[in-house]
Amino acid sequence: MKNRLLLVILLLFCSQAFAQPKLEKFPFRLNWTLYGEHAPFFVARDKGFYAAEGLDVEIQEGSGSTTVAQLVASSNSPVAYVDAATMMRGISNGMPIKAVGVTLQQSPMAFIYRADAARPTKLSEIKGSRIALTAGDASLTIFTAFMGKVGMKLEDVQMITVANPQGKEQAVLNKQADALLGYFMDQGPRMQLQTGVKMGWTRLYDLGGVSTLSSAMIANNNWLKDAKNQDLLRRFLRASQRGWQYTFDNRAEAAEIFRKAAPAFTQEIALLEVDGTMSIIRTDRTKGKPIAWSDVGDWRDSQDLLAKYAKLNPQSDLNAYFTNEYLSEPPYMPKK
């Protein structure tokens, strides 16, 4: 009996000794409800990239970049995913936040409209157009800059504010609005595939040459002062970079993985959105650089555009907006 008890104790000890280390919880809030741009984060979780870094990442949906940036500033969500232009405006208003990795480096913002009522497709059609957007919409900042650059004001269009992205889509589908402001690789293709209504879209960049750095992973500056948090962030970013690289190389599989979290998507819709996302992850300045690495010149161009046309209070030191120090070099494997 005594020997049997000793054996049980020994087995328990061994099982604990060889047990997998406990993963650290890491909440990560997205900018909005799920769409294909978010696929790489789900890939990183599904393929075990976060677990390999000792992290249990909880991917949470957001309710607009403005709201999510405020949550980061207040430390309620110390690391999140937001629109870079919206973050820059927050910083100019005193928010203690900073981009720690920029995944979308060209603006995907576009007018999305019904193909049978295409408007606006050229600059002369913008005045008087009815444009749908949501409260706190990340598109408003760049749209303001766009309107200024092409010599117009927001008052030149009729802004139709709705409660959520579905409201924007319904306003256009029901012809209550001429167009919505959204991402070209997201809402247009999905609306067409889901409703059977043929959609069209025109990027703001194509109309007025307007682009800024777009989606970024951001962190709270005060949270970053803790060395433990810096280590957590490095591991999270490395696994995320690995997820983005895997998505770039394996797009159909990435779309399938994303659909586990967003089953309302068809494979066709998810793949269209993933493909579009992968087309704008670098600028000319960041070719050959690690994924999510951003260039000071692109930040300067973004600030100049927003300061000139969207009343952004410019920062004298562009490092107030971003840092690359927590990013890793490819192949983004865990440190041993």
C-alpha positions as a printed NumPy array, in Angstrom:
array([[  0.   ,   0.   ,   0.   ],
       [  2.825,   2.339,   0.928],
       [  4.677,   1.564,  -2.305],
       [  1.534,   2.126,  -4.326],
       [  1.054,   5.536,  -2.684],
       [  4.645,   6.475,  -3.47 ],
       [  4.133,   5.414,  -7.081],
       [  1.02 ,   7.609,  -7.389],
       [  2.914,  10.572,  -5.937],
       [  5.799,   9.97 ,  -8.327],
       [  3.459,   9.785, -11.33 ],
       [  1.749,  13.007, -10.312],
       [  5.109,  14.726,  -9.933],
       [  6.276,  13.54 , -13.335],
       [  3.056,  14.575, -15.047],
       [  3.403,  18.068, -13.616],
       [  7.078,  18.25 , -14.505],
       [  6.404,  17.431, -18.134],
       [  3.151,  19.369, -18.427],
       [  2.95 ,  22.152, -20.969],
       [  3.726,  25.559, -19.46 ],
       [  0.651,  27.64 , -18.757],
       [ -0.09 ,  30.148, -21.502],
       [ -0.326,  33.824, -20.585],
       [ -3.612,  35.534, -21.387],
       [ -3.255,  38.307, -23.964],
       [ -6.39 ,  40.221, -25.044],
       [ -6.216,  41.877, -28.467],
       [ -9.048,  44.086, -29.667],
       [ -9.796,  44.565, -33.36 ],
       [-10.943,  47.796, -34.945],
       [-14.344,  46.459, -35.979],
       [-16.46 ,  43.369, -36.445],
       [-14.776,  40.53 , -38.328],
       [-13.74 ,  40.872, -41.953],
       [-11.024,  39.353, -44.126],
       [ -8.292,  41.798, -43.132],
       [ -8.333,  40.173, -39.688],
       [ -7.588,  36.689, -41.052],
       [ -3.826,  36.72 , -40.252],
       [ -4.489,  37.056, -36.523],
       [ -6.776,  34.027, -36.58 ],
       [ -4.166,  32.171, -38.63 ],
       [ -1.56 ,  32.929, -35.953],
       [ -3.899,  31.545, -33.306],
       [ -5.096,  28.53 , -35.292],
       [ -1.62 ,  27.459, -36.415],
       [ -0.285,  27.662, -32.847],
       [  2.029,  30.617, -33.476],
       [  0.774,  32.481, -30.399],
       [  0.908,  29.33 , -28.266],
       [  4.507,  28.771, -29.401],
       [  5.263,  32.187, -27.886],
       [  3.539,  31.187, -24.632],
       [  0.461,  33.295, -25.317],
       [ -3.249,  32.609, -25.141],
       [ -4.515,  35.426, -27.38 ],
       [ -8.164,  36.399, -27.083],
       [ -9.172,  38.206, -30.281],
       [-11.977,  40.632, -29.447],
       [-14.17 ,  42.526, -31.898],
       [-14.201,  46.329, -31.852],
       [-16.708,  49.073, -32.555],
       [-14.719,  51.571, -34.617],
       [-11.155,  52.865, -34.515],
       [-12.05 ,  56.018, -32.582],
       [-13.655,  54.023, -29.776],
       [-10.933,  51.374, -29.74 ],
       [ -8.16 ,  54.003, -29.624],
       [ -9.862,  55.48 , -26.559],
       [ -9.908,  52.037, -24.924],
       [ -6.163,  51.705, -25.537],
       [ -5.5  ,  55.204, -24.195],
       [ -7.384,  54.361, -20.986],
       [ -5.573,  50.973, -20.678],
       [ -8.846,  49.057, -20.887],
       [ -7.427,  47.342, -23.988],
       [ -3.679,  48.051, -23.866],
       [ -2.981,  46.525, -27.304],
       [ -5.374,  46.824, -30.239],
       [ -5.795,  47.245, -33.985],
       [ -6.917,  50.624, -35.326],
       [ -6.776,  52.97 , -38.282],
       [ -3.438,  54.833, -38.265],
       [ -4.909,  58.209, -39.228],
       [ -7.425,  57.948, -36.394],
       [ -4.586,  57.049, -34.008],
       [ -2.57 ,  60.078, -35.181],
       [ -5.488,  62.363, -34.395],
       [ -5.776,  60.76 , -30.969],
       [ -2.096,  61.387, -30.291],
       [ -2.475,  65.019, -31.328],
       [ -5.237,  65.229, -28.702],
       [ -2.983,  63.835, -25.994],
       [ -3.731,  60.109, -26.094],
       [ -0.762,  58.079, -24.721],
       [ -0.739,  55.584, -27.601],
       [  1.669,  54.537, -30.346],
       [  1.779,  52.247, -33.386],
       [  4.004,  49.219, -32.799],
       [  3.403,  47.635, -36.208],
       [  1.62 ,  48.801, -39.373],
       [  0.086,  46.018, -41.433],
       [ -1.879,  47.976, -44.05 ],
       [  0.431,  50.611, -45.493],
       [ -1.762,  51.982, -48.27 ],
       [ -5.254,  53.288, -47.724],
       [ -7.983,  50.906, -48.936],
       [-10.643,  53.59 , -48.538],
       [-13.097,  53.775, -51.434],
       [-16.521,  54.935, -52.514],
       [-18.6  ,  51.756, -52.817],
       [-21.821,  51.963, -54.814],
       [-24.38 ,  49.983, -56.773],
       [-23.13 ,  49.359, -60.307],
       [-26.542,  50.355, -61.676],
       [-26.305,  53.721, -59.901],
       [-22.555,  54.322, -59.94 ],
       [-21.703,  57.546, -58.11 ],
       [-19.247,  59.067, -57.522],
       [-16.892,  57.667, -60.127],
       [-15.13 ,  60.963, -60.872],
       [-14.407,  64.208, -59.066],
       [-17.232,  66.125, -60.733],
       [-19.786,  63.7  , -59.258],
       [-18.745,  64.132, -55.629],
       [-20.592,  67.381, -54.879],
       [-24.127,  66.634, -53.767],
       [-23.539,  62.891, -53.394],
       [-25.122,  61.14 , -50.427],
       [-22.34 ,  59.326, -48.535],
       [-23.097,  56.782, -45.801],
       [-20.757,  56.24 , -42.863],
       [-20.916,  55.11 , -39.247],
       [-20.353,  57.162, -36.1  ],
       [-16.657,  56.92 , -35.181],
       [-15.892,  55.669, -38.676],
       [-12.158,  55.473, -39.439],
       [-12.969,  56.651, -42.955],
       [-13.959,  60.143, -41.839],
       [-10.395,  61.352, -41.182],
       [ -9.011,  60.355, -44.561],
       [-12.206,  61.431, -46.304],
       [-11.797,  64.901, -44.779],
       [ -8.224,  65.012, -46.094],
       [ -9.365,  63.767, -49.487],
       [-12.041,  66.462, -49.758],
       [ -9.532,  69.154, -48.833],
       [ -6.967,  67.972, -51.352],
       [ -9.497,  67.995, -54.198],
       [-10.683,  71.486, -53.216],
       [-13.951,  70.586, -51.485],
       [-15.434,  70.561, -47.999],
       [-17.432,  67.939, -46.149],
       [-20.435,  70.223, -46.513],
       [-20.296,  69.604, -50.266],
       [-21.701,  66.101, -49.717],
       [-24.689,  64.879, -47.753],
       [-23.349,  62.732, -44.914],
       [-25.75 ,  59.974, -43.87 ],
       [-24.677,  58.621, -40.472],
       [-25.87 ,  55.134, -39.518],
       [-25.343,  52.905, -36.49 ],
       [-23.247,  50.078, -37.943],
       [-21.62 ,  48.751, -41.135],
       [-24.77 ,  46.852, -42.068],
       [-26.635,  50.151, -41.969],
       [-24.196,  51.648, -44.477],
       [-24.694,  48.75 , -46.808],
       [-28.488,  48.83 , -46.564],
       [-28.523,  52.572, -47.231],
       [-26.674,  52.005, -50.511],
       [-28.584,  48.871, -51.492],
       [-31.906,  50.649, -50.879],
       [-30.67 ,  53.738, -52.779],
       [-31.012,  55.933, -49.693],
       [-27.326,  56.777, -50.185],
       [-25.282,  56.966, -53.363],
       [-22.194,  55.381, -51.838],
       [-20.655,  54.28 , -48.601],
       [-17.11 ,  54.853, -47.454],
       [-15.423,  51.515, -46.93 ],
       [-12.507,  49.286, -47.81 ],
       [-12.369,  48.232, -51.461],
       [-11.348,  44.657, -50.609],
       [-14.05 ,  44.22 , -48.008],
       [-17.542,  45.582, -48.326],
       [-17.99 ,  45.809, -52.091],
       [-17.207,  42.187, -53.008],
       [-19.073,  40.843, -49.992],
       [-22.198,  42.889, -50.694],
       [-22.223,  41.662, -54.29 ],
       [-21.787,  38.017, -53.385],
       [-24.305,  38.081, -50.539],
       [-27.082,  40.054, -52.211],
       [-26.614,  39.397, -55.912],
       [-26.583,  43.167, -56.537],
       [-23.614,  44.071, -58.705],
       [-21.389,  46.571, -56.897],
       [-18.699,  48.961, -58.019],
       [-16.064,  50.977, -56.185],
       [-13.528,  53.735, -56.723],
       [-10.544,  54.173, -54.402],
       [ -9.916,  57.656, -53.022],
       [ -6.324,  57.154, -54.104],
       [ -7.403,  56.727, -57.72 ],
       [ -9.534,  59.884, -57.64 ],
       [ -7.234,  62.233, -55.774],
       [ -3.955,  60.464, -55.051],
       [ -4.885,  60.424, -51.371],
       [ -3.412,  57.71 , -49.179],
       [ -2.151,  57.373, -45.644],
       [ -0.771,  54.541, -43.602],
       [ -3.805,  52.497, -42.685],
       [ -4.339,  49.696, -40.136],
       [ -1.885,  49.448, -37.258],
       [ -1.327,  47.491, -34.077],
       [ -1.094,  50.05 , -31.293],
       [ -0.192,  49.989, -27.605],
       [ -0.605,  52.188, -24.545],
       [  2.612,  54.123, -23.822],
       [  2.332,  53.712, -20.066],
       [  1.708,  49.965, -20.401],
       [  4.854,  49.784, -22.525],
       [  7.035,  51.154, -19.727],
       [  6.89 ,  47.768, -17.959],
       [  9.645,  45.394, -19.125],
       [  7.319,  42.392, -18.725],
       [  4.789,  44.02 , -21.035],
       [  7.507,  44.763, -23.573],
       [  8.398,  41.069, -23.622],
       [  4.737,  40.119, -24.027],
       [  4.4  ,  42.564, -26.892],
       [  7.495,  41.284, -28.693],
       [  6.151,  37.746, -28.539],
       [  2.695,  38.809, -29.681],
       [  4.049,  40.836, -32.596],
       [  6.459,  38.114, -33.689],
       [  3.677,  35.532, -33.807],
       [  1.399,  38.038, -35.572],
       [  4.067,  38.776, -38.184],
       [  4.389,  35.031, -38.666],
       [  0.609,  34.831, -39.129],
       [  0.659,  37.6  , -41.727],
       [  3.508,  35.944, -43.617],
       [  1.709,  32.583, -43.551],
       [ -1.448,  34.263, -44.823],
       [  0.48 ,  35.929, -47.651],
       [  1.903,  32.557, -48.696],
       [ -1.24 ,  30.437, -48.101],
       [ -4.261,  32.595, -48.862],
       [ -6.879,  29.933, -49.485],
       [ -5.974,  28.14 , -46.249],
       [ -5.983,  31.459, -44.39 ],
       [ -9.489,  32.164, -45.688],
       [-10.633,  28.74 , -44.456],
       [ -9.134,  29.373, -41.021],
       [-10.789,  32.788, -40.83 ],
       [-14.173,  31.261, -41.622],
       [-13.999,  29.184, -38.434],
       [-14.35 ,  32.462, -36.53 ],
       [-16.651,  34.075, -39.092],
       [-18.852,  31.27 , -40.493],
       [-21.178,  33.725, -42.235],
       [-18.444,  34.24 , -44.821],
       [-18.232,  32.001, -47.847],
       [-14.815,  30.798, -48.965],
       [-15.096,  33.023, -52.035],
       [-15.804,  36.166, -50.029],
       [-13.108,  35.44 , -47.451],
       [-10.492,  34.767, -50.139],
       [-11.38 ,  37.958, -52.036],
       [-10.892,  39.968, -48.857],
       [ -7.637,  38.228, -47.951],
       [ -6.25 ,  38.76 , -51.471],
       [ -7.144,  42.457, -51.394],
       [ -5.562,  42.873, -47.976],
       [ -2.298,  41.293, -49.091],
       [ -2.042,  43.765, -51.989],
       [ -1.51 ,  46.816, -49.733],
       [  0.784,  45.645, -46.927],
       [  3.837,  47.607, -48.112],
       [  4.822,  50.913, -49.698],
       [  7.778,  51.551, -52.012],
       [  9.792,  52.52 , -48.941],
       [  9.112,  49.287, -47.031],
       [  9.726,  46.734, -49.78 ],
       [ 12.123,  44.102, -48.442],
       [ 11.474,  45.097, -44.821],
       [  9.846,  42.846, -42.188],
       [  6.058,  42.68 , -42.212],
       [  4.509,  45.567, -40.222],
       [  7.78 ,  47.606, -40.32 ],
       [  6.927,  51.215, -41.189],
       [  9.079,  53.983, -42.634],
       [  9.394,  57.477, -41.184],
       [  8.919,  58.941, -44.657],
       [  5.47 ,  57.357, -44.93 ],
       [  4.551,  58.741, -41.524],
       [  5.721,  62.184, -42.645],
       [  3.631,  61.995, -45.812],
       [  0.591,  60.883, -43.809],
       [  1.036,  63.691, -41.297],
       [  1.557,  66.331, -43.995],
       [ -1.658,  65.306, -45.747],
       [ -3.738,  65.228, -42.575],
       [ -2.237,  68.434, -41.189],
       [ -2.878,  70.347, -44.404],
       [ -6.381,  69.142, -45.141],
       [ -7.848,  67.499, -42.01 ],
       [ -6.724,  69.907, -39.258],
       [ -4.348,  67.431, -37.644],
       [ -2.057,  69.074, -35.1  ],
       [  1.364,  67.902, -36.373],
       [  3.968,  66.379, -34.081],
       [  7.481,  67.83 , -34.218],
       [  8.902,  64.361, -33.564],
       [  7.408,  61.704, -35.822],
       [  8.535,  59.036, -33.355],
       [  5.539,  60.098, -31.282],
       [  3.476,  58.054, -33.739],
       [  5.387,  54.806, -34.064],
       [  8.214,  52.482, -33.188],
       [  9.666,  49.442, -34.971],
       [ 11.703,  48.29 , -31.973],
       [  9.36 ,  45.483, -30.882],
       [  9.131,  43.855, -34.314],
       [ 11.137,  40.805, -35.373],
       [ 13.01 ,  39.819, -38.509],
       [ 11.769,  36.975, -40.722],
       [ 11.086,  34.065, -40.427],
       [  9.491,  35.341, -37.177],
       [ 10.191,  32.203, -35.159],
       [ 10.043,  32.044, -31.334],
       [ 13.266,  32.858, -29.482],
       [ 14.849,  29.84 , -27.807]])
